[in-house]
Amino acid sequence: MSVKESGGIFSMMFREVGLFWEQAWKWAEDQAKADREQEKVDQQRRLAEAQARLLEQIRLAKEAGLDVDRIMAVMQQELKK
């Protein structure tokens, strides 16, 4: 197809530039979606690790003879204030 048949050089250029930006936009959206999914996985992993550390601390406190249930109840009341 010649330049004259396609509507001129500027028409071809705008079509090509438009196609490029469309592909770039789609790639950026795909990358953002993948990043959000990875962030969710990371967030769940950090939450699970924090819960495991808390359970370990509770276990150690109970072994040391502390009344963990009473302490947690007091802490929850303090947080509600």
Secondary structure, 3 states (H helix, E strand, C coil): CCHHHHCCHHHHHHHHHHHHHHHHHHHHHHHHHHHHHHHHHHHHHHHHHHHHHHHHHHHHHHHCCCCHHHHHHHHHHHHHC
